[in-house]
């Protein structure tokens, strides 16, 4: 019987040649290929990303059916694999849009919707929540995403309600006047999208808020205020998040000011229902520097994410850019993507991972030189896309064939998500779609 260590080594050897040629720093390779680390990752994935289902097959009279064949095929993930969808409906020619949307739906069940104030109200009173609206690059009106998401079974997240950046020029500098406008904005967004978007970033990047921002105070109390104002406006099941920049992945948990901020907010009664961390490397030089530094220690990263379990809140990697520019860049990108997604997927309270710009050329101005897409400029897959496809759609999806015992029972262990379950016996067939949930008994009874 193969050990997890052996299986992982075989997986590395079986990667396409194009994924094994990157000039990877020796220190990075030593840390990320450590068998003990990878056994830890696989053990966590088994523990936190999978669950058990008890299946009972009965006949019309409720009697157990012995020897029924059960075919189980996972059709979707409970875990949220995402990307921003900021250019939806904006690509030309039509073939590019088709490739973009097809690639998105192939990998992702989660999309970030742009609600930057500069896009939702570029001129005072010009609200751009609904279609039709004047076109602004990377800022489609929010309504555009609703039918697309419903068609492709995609969960939507609004980003952000409040941020000190990407605001319209007409906003006032007076703090009291600005608060009143935020209250208006929160109410508009909750009225228009509450219950339609499941998740919202309430406050973005408060740890690096400049002193010039009208709501700034040294204690960042505007964050507490924003949650207090926003929470009553949204359905109770809405995940209201705080989100922070990449650097806070690399600070000690004990001295991490972001951790301290979240702890204080919760003590103050703020309705923080999700925690976000970004992961951007907007230049190849930055990526190379990271990989050669102590920051790229996977043991420290996993330890940090595991300690976030203190809050018993869902944790998200909310924005990811891994550059592919430069010599061997696409292979290097694929290697880093595969490594980090495995580690993030293994973190106990991790609930979602969001890539930032799916295609090269779709980033904000100044960041496109990174070539940080999973698709190239023609919206065709890069090796990193292929690596994620293997993880999300193959390695982390369950399929099995089971047979019921004399009590009509069978047991399944699989990744959390939706399943197509087909039961056959004696010429009869029954098919059902059933959920295997993280926090549920997962007791399935199927009548044949």
GIRADA-V371107 format. One record per residue. N is the residue number from 0. PSI is psi in degrees with one decimal (999 if undefined). NEAR is the number of other C-alpha atoms within 10 Angstrom. D_LAST is the distance of its C-alpha to the last C-alpha in whole Angstrom. Layout:
<<N;PSI;NEAR;D_LAST> <N;PSI;NEAR;D_LAST>>
This chain:
<<0;130.1;4;36> <1;138.8;7;37> <2;164.7;9;38> <3;-36.0;16;38> <4;-45.2;16;41> <5;-42.9;12;41> <6;-41.6;11;38> <7;-42.4;17;40> <8;-41.0;14;43> <9;-40.3;11;41> <10;-39.9;10;40> <11;-41.9;13;43> <12;-27.1;11;44> <13;-0.9;11;42> <14;148.5;12;43> <15;149.5;13;44> <16;-39.3;9;48> <17;-17.1;13;49> <18;3.2;20;47> <19;8.3;17;49> <20;0.4;14;53> <21;145.5;16;53> <22;79.1;12;56> <23;130.7;17;55> <24;140.8;14;57> <25;-39.3;10;57> <26;-39.2;14;57> <27;-48.1;19;54> <28;-43.3;12;52> <29;-42.0;11;53> <30;-47.4;16;52> <31;-17.0;19;48> <32;6.6;15;48> <33;123.8;12;48> <34;-36.0;16;46> <35;-40.7;13;46> <36;-47.8;17;45> <37;-28.5;21;42> <38;-38.4;16;41> <39;-45.8;16;41> <40;-48.6;22;39> <41;-35.8;18;36> <42;-42.5;14;36> <43;-41.4;17;36> <44;-44.7;20;33> <45;-40.1;15;31> <46;-43.2;13;32> <47;-20.2;17;32> <48;-5.3;25;30> <49;160.1;18;27> <50;174.5;20;24> <51;142.6;18;22> <52;136.5;18;18> <53;117.9;14;16> <54;131.3;19;12> <55;128.6;21;10> <56;126.7;26;7> <57;160.7;19;6> <58;-175.7;12;5> <59;-25.0;9;7> <60;-0.4;8;10> <61;8.6;12;9> <62;143.7;12;10> <63;144.2;20;10> <64;115.2;21;8> <65;139.9;17;11> <66;16.8;19;12> <67;138.2;25;9> <68;128.3;19;11> <69;120.3;22;11> <70;124.6;17;14> <71;125.3;22;15> <72;117.6;18;18> <73;130.9;24;20> <74;-13.7;16;22> <75;159.6;21;24> <76;143.2;22;26> <77;-38.1;17;27> <78;143.0;19;30> <79;108.6;19;33> <80;118.0;23;34> <81;-178.6;27;37> <82;153.7;23;40> <83;149.2;25;43> <84;40.4;24;42> <85;-18.2;24;46> <86;18.6;22;46> <87;125.0;19;43> <88;10.8;16;45> <89;2.3;16;48> <90;142.3;15;48> <91;149.9;9;50> <92;-179.8;8;50> <93;-32.2;11;46> <94;-34.6;12;45> <95;-43.5;17;46> <96;-41.8;18;44> <97;-43.4;15;41> <98;-42.3;16;41> <99;-50.5;24;41> <100;-37.5;18;38> <101;-42.7;13;36> <102;-40.1;20;37> <103;-51.0;21;37> <104;-26.1;18;33> <105;-38.0;13;33> <106;-36.2;19;34> <107;146.3;24;34> <108;19.2;22;31> <109;132.6;25;35> <110;139.3;26;38> <111;128.2;26;41> <112;131.7;28;43> <113;117.4;24;47> <114;27.1;25;48> <115;138.6;20;52> <116;-33.6;24;54> <117;-24.1;20;56> <118;-30.8;24;53> <119;-22.1;26;52> <120;66.8;18;56> <121;-36.4;18;58> <122;144.3;15;61> <123;123.5;12;61> <124;-9.8;8;59> <125;87.0;12;57> <126;130.3;16;54> <127;53.4;24;51> <128;-32.9;20;48> <129;157.8;13;47> <130;149.1;11;47> <131;155.6;11;50> <132;152.6;13;52> <133;145.9;11;54> <134;130.6;12;53> <135;124.5;15;54> <136;130.5;14;53> <137;14.3;19;50> <138;55.4;22;50> <139;150.6;28;48> <140;145.1;24;47> <141;-34.1;22;44> <142;-25.4;17;42> <143;-29.3;16;42> <144;-18.5;21;39> <145;-53.1;16;37> <146;-35.5;11;35> <147;-44.1;14;35> <148;-41.6;16;34> <149;-41.7;11;31> <150;-37.5;9;30> <151;10.9;16;30> <152;49.4;14;28> <153;129.3;21;32> <154;138.7;20;33> <155;145.3;23;36> <156;131.9;24;39> <157;135.5;23;43> <158;126.2;22;46> <159;167.2;20;48> <160;-40.4;23;49> <161;128.3;24;53> <162;147.8;19;55> <163;-7.5;17;58> <164;168.3;14;58> <165;45.9;11;57> <166;155.1;16;58> <167;153.0;16;60> <168;-21.0;10;64> <169;-7.4;11;65> <170;142.2;15;63> <171;159.8;13;66> <172;-15.0;12;67> <173;129.1;11;68> <174;-43.1;13;65> <175;-41.2;12;65> <176;-38.9;12;64> <177;-40.1;15;62> <178;-41.8;18;60> <179;-38.1;11;60> <180;-35.8;14;59> <181;-41.4;18;56> <182;-41.5;13;55> <183;-45.5;11;55> <184;-45.8;19;53> <185;-42.3;21;50> <186;-41.3;18;50> <187;-46.9;15;49> <188;-41.9;19;47> <189;-37.6;20;45> <190;-40.4;13;45> <191;-37.1;15;44> <192;-5.0;17;41> <193;128.8;17;40> <194;-13.6;14;36> <195;-36.8;17;36> <196;125.6;21;37> <197;-21.8;17;36> <198;143.7;21;39> <199;137.1;26;42> <200;109.9;24;45> <201;-48.0;24;48> <202;136.4;22;51> <203;129.2;22;51> <204;43.1;19;54> <205;-25.5;21;56> <206;-21.8;16;57> <207;23.2;11;59> <208;128.7;17;60> <209;155.2;14;64> <210;-16.9;10;66> <211;-13.3;10;67> <212;129.6;14;64> <213;-28.5;17;65> <214;0.5;19;62> <215;135.3;17;63> <216;154.4;13;64> <217;-28.7;10;65> <218;3.1;9;62> <219;38.2;15;59> <220;-16.2;14;59> <221;-22.9;18;58> <222;-47.9;22;54> <223;-43.8;20;54> <224;-43.2;13;55> <225;-43.3;20;53> <226;-39.1;22;50> <227;-39.9;16;51> <228;-38.6;16;52> <229;-40.5;20;48> <230;-45.5;20;46> <231;-14.6;12;46> <232;-18.2;15;46> <233;154.4;20;42> <234;148.0;13;39> <235;-28.3;11;38> <236;-4.3;10;35> <237;133.4;18;38> <238;111.6;23;39> <239;120.9;24;42> <240;157.0;25;44> <241;146.6;23;47> <242;143.3;25;48> <243;165.3;22;51> <244;169.5;19;53> <245;-38.3;19;52> <246;-26.1;12;55> <247;-0.8;18;53> <248;-18.4;22;51> <249;6.7;15;54> <250;144.6;17;55> <251;138.1;14;55> <252;-39.0;18;53> <253;-29.2;10;55> <254;13.5;9;58> <255;115.8;14;55> <256;-25.5;14;57> <257;-42.7;22;53> <258;-45.8;20;52> <259;-38.9;12;55> <260;-45.8;18;54> <261;-43.0;17;50> <262;-43.5;15;51> <263;-42.4;13;54> <264;-42.9;18;52> <265;-41.2;14;49> <266;-31.7;9;52> <267;-2.2;11;53> <268;12.1;11;50> <269;139.3;19;49> <270;55.8;19;46> <271;116.3;22;45> <272;5.3;20;41> <273;149.8;23;41> <274;129.1;26;44> <275;143.3;22;45> <276;131.5;22;47> <277;168.7;23;48> <278;73.4;20;49> <279;134.5;20;51> <280;96.2;20;53> <281;-3.7;22;55> <282;148.7;22;58> <283;-37.7;21;57> <284;-40.4;13;60> <285;-40.1;14;58> <286;-45.4;22;55> <287;-41.7;16;58> <288;-40.1;15;59> <289;-47.4;16;56> <290;-26.4;18;55> <291;0.6;16;58> <292;171.8;13;59> <293;-17.2;13;58> <294;-28.7;16;55> <295;23.2;20;53> <296;109.5;18;52> <297;-28.2;22;48> <298;-40.9;15;49> <299;-39.2;17;51> <300;-49.4;19;48> <301;-37.1;20;45> <302;-42.7;13;47> <303;-49.7;20;48> <304;-37.2;21;44> <305;-36.3;16;43> <306;-24.4;15;46> <307;-13.7;20;45> <308;-16.5;15;42> <309;-37.0;11;45> <310;-10.7;17;44> <311;42.0;11;40> <312;150.4;17;40> <313;137.3;18;38> <314;140.1;25;40> <315;138.9;22;41> <316;111.5;24;43> <317;-24.6;25;43> <318;121.6;23;46> <319;127.5;23;46> <320;119.7;26;49> <321;113.8;29;49> <322;146.4;29;52> <323;5.9;27;52> <324;158.2;19;56> <325;175.0;14;58> <326;129.2;11;58> <327;16.5;16;55> <328;-39.8;20;54> <329;-38.3;25;50> <330;-40.5;23;50> <331;-44.3;26;51> <332;-46.1;29;49> <333;-40.1;25;45> <334;-46.8;21;46> <335;-41.3;18;47> <336;-49.3;22;44> <337;-45.9;17;42> <338;-49.2;16;43> <339;-37.0;15;43> <340;-38.6;17;40> <341;-43.7;16;39> <342;-46.1;23;41> <343;-40.8;23;40> <344;-22.1;22;36> <345;-12.1;23;37> <346;132.3;24;39> <347;-48.6;21;37> <348;8.7;23;37> <349;131.4;25;37> <350;-14.3;20;35> <351;152.7;20;36> <352;123.7;25;39> <353;114.5;22;40> <354;156.7;25;42> <355;-70.5;26;45> <356;115.9;26;46> <357;-40.3;27;44> <358;145.3;25;47> <359;138.9;21;50> <360;-0.3;20;53> <361;8.2;21;50> <362;171.1;22;52> <363;152.7;10;54> <364;132.8;8;58> <365;-14.2;9;59> <366;-6.7;18;56> <367;-21.8;19;55> <368;-18.4;17;58> <369;-23.3;24;55> <370;54.2;28;53> <371;16.4;32;50> <372;159.9;29;47> <373;-15.9;31;44> <374;151.8;23;45> <375;-172.5;18;48> <376;-19.3;15;51> <377;7.6;14;49> <378;39.0;22;46> <379;147.1;15;45> <380;139.1;18;43> <381;171.3;18;45> <382;-32.0;20;44> <383;-37.8;24;43> <384;-44.8;22;41> <385;-38.9;18;39> <386;-41.5;21;39> <387;-37.3;20;37> <388;-41.4;17;35> <389;-43.7;15;34> <390;-54.7;16;34> <391;-41.8;18;32> <392;-5.4;17;30> <393;-66.3;12;29> <394;-34.8;10;31> <395;27.1;18;29> <396;142.3;19;26> <397;135.5;20;23> <398;143.1;18;21> <399;157.1;13;19> <400;124.1;13;17> <401;163.5;18;15> <402;132.2;19;14> <403;150.4;20;12> <404;-168.9;15;15> <405;-21.9;12;15> <406;7.8;14;14> <407;20.3;20;11> <408;151.7;21;13> <409;155.0;20;14> <410;141.9;14;17> <411;136.5;18;18> <412;125.1;15;22> <413;173.3;21;23> <414;143.6;27;25> <415;133.5;24;25> <416;-164.9;21;23> <417;147.3;17;20> <418;142.1;23;17> <419;116.4;16;15> <420;121.8;19;12> <421;125.7;18;10> <422;132.0;22;7> <423;136.5;16;8> <424;130.8;15;8> <425;36.2;9;10> <426;-3.0;5;10> <427;144.7;9;7> <428;138.5;14;7> <429;133.3;13;6> <430;135.8;16;9> <431;154.5;11;11> <432;124.0;13;14> <433;147.1;17;15> <434;137.6;20;19> <435;102.9;25;20> <436;153.3;20;23> <437;-42.0;17;27> <438;67.5;8;27> <439;161.2;11;24> <440;-28.9;12;22> <441;54.4;17;19> <442;111.4;14;16> <443;127.7;17;13> <444;125.8;14;10> <445;124.9;19;6> <446;122.0;18;4> <447;999;21;0>>
